[in-house]
Amino acid sequence: MTEVVGLEAMLSPEGWPYASSLPVEQGDLGRYNALFGRDSLITALQVLPERPDIARATLRALARLQGRVENPETDEEPGKIVHEWWPETPAHVWERLGWPVRQGELRHYGSADASAWFLVVLASLDEPDLSAELRATWRAAGEWLERAIDRGGGFLRYGPRGAPAGLVAQGWRDSTEAGIAGGHGIARADSRPPAAPVADADCQAAAVVGMRALAALSGEQRHRLLATELGARVEAVFGAEIMALEGDGTPVRGAGSQLGWLLWSGTLGEAATARVAERLCGPDVMTRFGLRTLSERHPAFRAGFYHRGAVWPFDSWLGWGGLRAGGRREQAELVRTGVLDALERLGHAPELYAVGARGPERIAVANLMQAWTVGARWALEHDWDGRSPALFGQSQEGDSSDAAC
C-alpha cells in the first residue's frame, strides 16, 4: 500500500486511523489518540482512492463497537455507531469530563451523524463482499438513522441528553462553553446555545447522503424515497443564513462553512445551490486560507474559537467539493490552494487554525497532527472530493455556470 504522508504514524495496528497523533512536540496536546467514529470515517473517505484498506479496517472496527442496547449514560442505542472509544482511558478524558469509564474503557455514542458517515463510506467503497460481510451492521445503522429522523420530526436531531456527563452538542460542532474550545459551536447571536433537540445543517447534509448510501446498499426504493424527502425538507428550511433549528423550529441564524456541506451533499436544487454557493463565497466566510466555520459578521464570531470562526482543513475540503459540485470551480480552487498554502506555512497537519490579517495562525488547543487534516491535504492534492460515483453518479462537478461571488 502507498503511504499517505503523515497518516501512517496515526494508524492503529488494525489499520484504522486515530483521530489525532500523540503529542509530536512540546505544547502539542495530541489529545484524540483514539478511534472516533465520525473522524476516522471521514479520514477513510478522504484517502479512499489510495488506501481502501483504511476504510475496510475502520468499518470493521466500528461494526464491532456498534450499539446494542439503550443506555442514556453513554448515549448508546441499537444500531448507533460509536462516537469515540478508548480501551484505556487517559486521565484528561475522565477527570475533565466525568464520563462513565468502566474498567478503564470508555465507549461514548454521542454523535448524531457517525451512523450516516458509516453508510457513506461503506457504499462509497462499493465492495459487494464487504457489504455482505457487514450486512447486519449497515442494516442496523440504517434502521437507527430512520428512527432518529422520524423522532426528530423529519430531521436528524440531538438532545436533550438523559445523563449529566458527555457531549451536549452531537454534530461535529460539538464544543461547549465549559470546554477548552471557547464557546458553543452553534450559538445564537447572544452566544447562548440553542434549545434541544437541535437539528444542524451539517448533520442534515450527512443524513441525506447517508440515506442515499443506505438505498445503494439495500437496493430498496423506499430508502431512495426517504433520501429524496429528507433532501426536500432540508432545502425548504436550511437557507444561506440558517445554521440550525432549535427544538421548537426557531432558526439559529449564521452563515458559515456548513453551507459547503449542503452543497457537497447534492441535495439542493439549482436555484438554492446558486444562493448557497454565492453566500459561501462571501469574504466574511471564504478567506484566503479556507472557509470559516462562522461568518466574521456574526455577533458570536471569534477567529480563534473552535467552531465560531476558525478554519478546519477537513471542513474546507468538503466545502471545496461542494463548490465544485455547484459549478463554482474558480472559487473552489481558491479554497483548495488556500488550505494547502496554510498547511505549508503552519507545518504539521493542524486540527484547525485562525485566519487573521497576517495569514494563518496556530491555535493553542489545536492538535498538531490530526488525521482528517492529513486526509484533506492528500485529497486536495489529488483532486478527490469524496463524492463517489456510487452515490453521486459519474460526474464529479456540477454543470452550473461559474458565476462571480
KANORJO-V42028 format. One record per backbone hydrogen bond with DSSP energy under -1.0 kcal/mol. NH is the residue of the N-H (numbers start at 1). CO is the residue of the C=O. E is the energy in kcal/mol with one decimal. If there is no record, write none. Layout:
# KANORJO-V42028
NH,CO,E + NH,CO,E
This chain:
# KANORJO-V42028
7,4,-2.6 + 10,7,-2.1 + 11,8,-1.3 + 12,16,-3.2 + 15,12,-1.4 + 18,10,-3.1 + 19,34,-2.3 + 20,32,-1.8 + 21,369,-2.2 + 28,25,-2.1 + 34,32,-2.2 + 35,85,-1.2 + 37,83,-1.9 + 40,36,-2.9 + 41,37,-2.1 + 42,38,-2.5 + 43,39,-2.4 + 44,40,-2.2 + 45,41,-2.2 + 46,42,-2.3 + 47,43,-1.6 + 48,45,-1.1 + 51,47,-3.3 + 54,51,-1.4 + 56,52,-2.1 + 57,53,-2.4 + 58,54,-2.3 + 59,55,-2.7 + 60,56,-2.3 + 61,57,-2.2 + 62,58,-2.4 + 63,59,-2.0 + 64,60,-1.7 + 67,80,-3.3 + 71,76,-2.3 + 74,71,-1.2 + 75,71,-1.3 + 76,71,-1.3 + 79,67,-2.4 + 80,77,-2.0 + 83,108,-2.1 + 84,108,-2.1 + 85,35,-2.1 + 86,106,-2.6 + 89,104,-3.1 + 93,90,-1.5 + 94,90,-1.4 + 95,91,-2.7 + 97,93,-2.0 + 98,94,-1.2 + 102,105,-2.7 + 105,102,-2.0 + 106,86,-2.6 + 108,84,-2.4 + 109,74,-3.0 + 111,109,-2.4 + 112,170,-3.1 + 117,113,-2.2 + 118,114,-2.1 + 119,115,-1.7 + 120,116,-2.2 + 121,117,-2.6 + 122,118,-2.3 + 123,119,-2.5 + 124,120,-2.4 + 125,121,-2.2 + 126,122,-1.3 + 131,127,-2.5 + 132,128,-2.3 + 133,129,-2.2 + 134,130,-2.4 + 135,132,-1.2 + 138,134,-2.7 + 139,135,-2.4 + 140,136,-1.9 + 141,137,-2.6 + 142,138,-2.4 + 143,139,-2.3 + 144,140,-2.3 + 145,141,-2.3 + 146,142,-2.4 + 147,143,-2.4 + 148,144,-2.8 + 149,145,-2.2 + 150,146,-2.2 + 151,147,-2.7 + 152,148,-1.1 + 153,150,-1.4 + 154,149,-2.6 + 158,198,-1.7 + 174,172,-1.8 + 179,176,-1.3 + 185,175,-2.1 + 188,192,-3.0 + 191,188,-2.2 + 198,158,-2.3 + 199,245,-2.1 + 201,243,-2.6 + 204,200,-1.8 + 205,201,-2.2 + 206,202,-2.1 + 207,203,-2.5 + 208,204,-2.4 + 209,205,-1.9 + 210,206,-2.6 + 211,207,-2.7 + 212,208,-2.0 + 213,209,-2.4 + 214,210,-2.2 + 215,211,-2.0 + 216,212,-1.8 + 217,213,-2.3 + 218,214,-2.8 + 219,215,-2.7 + 224,220,-1.3 + 225,221,-2.4 + 226,222,-2.1 + 227,223,-2.2 + 228,224,-2.2 + 229,225,-2.7 + 230,226,-2.4 + 231,227,-2.3 + 232,228,-2.1 + 233,229,-2.0 + 234,230,-2.5 + 235,231,-2.5 + 236,232,-1.8 + 237,233,-1.4 + 238,234,-2.9 + 239,237,-1.4 + 242,239,-1.4 + 243,252,-3.1 + 244,252,-1.3 + 245,199,-2.4 + 246,250,-2.9 + 247,195,-2.2 + 249,246,-2.0 + 252,244,-3.3 + 254,241,-2.8 + 257,292,-1.0 + 259,256,-1.8 + 260,257,-1.4 + 262,258,-1.8 + 263,259,-2.0 + 264,260,-2.6 + 265,261,-2.2 + 266,263,-1.1 + 273,269,-2.8 + 274,270,-2.1 + 275,271,-2.0 + 276,272,-2.7 + 277,273,-2.7 + 278,274,-2.1 + 279,275,-2.0 + 280,276,-2.5 + 281,277,-1.7 + 282,279,-1.5 + 285,282,-2.0 + 286,282,-3.0 + 287,290,-2.7 + 292,285,-3.0 + 293,310,-1.9 + 295,255,-2.6 + 296,284,-1.9 + 298,295,-1.6 + 301,298,-1.9 + 302,308,-2.8 + 305,302,-1.6 + 306,181,-1.8 + 310,305,-1.5 + 311,353,-3.1 + 316,312,-2.4 + 317,313,-2.0 + 318,314,-1.8 + 319,315,-1.9 + 320,316,-2.9 + 321,317,-2.3 + 322,318,-2.4 + 323,319,-2.7 + 324,320,-2.3 + 325,321,-2.4 + 326,322,-1.8 + 327,324,-1.8 + 328,323,-2.8 + 329,327,-1.2 + 332,328,-2.4 + 333,329,-2.2 + 334,330,-1.3 + 335,331,-1.7 + 336,332,-2.5 + 337,333,-2.7 + 338,334,-1.8 + 339,335,-2.4 + 340,336,-2.0 + 341,337,-2.1 + 342,338,-2.3 + 343,339,-2.4 + 344,340,-1.9 + 345,341,-2.2 + 346,342,-2.6 + 347,343,-2.1 + 349,368,-2.8 + 351,367,-2.6 + 353,311,-2.1 + 354,361,-2.4 + 356,359,-2.4 + 359,356,-1.6 + 361,354,-2.9 + 366,363,-1.8 + 370,349,-2.5 + 371,19,-2.6 + 373,370,-1.0 + 374,370,-1.9 + 375,371,-2.6 + 376,372,-1.3 + 377,373,-2.5 + 378,374,-2.2 + 379,375,-2.7 + 380,376,-2.9 + 381,377,-2.1 + 382,378,-1.5 + 384,379,-2.5 + 388,386,-1.5 + 391,388,-1.6 + 392,388,-2.8 + 393,389,-1.6 + 398,324,-1.8 + 403,401,-2.0
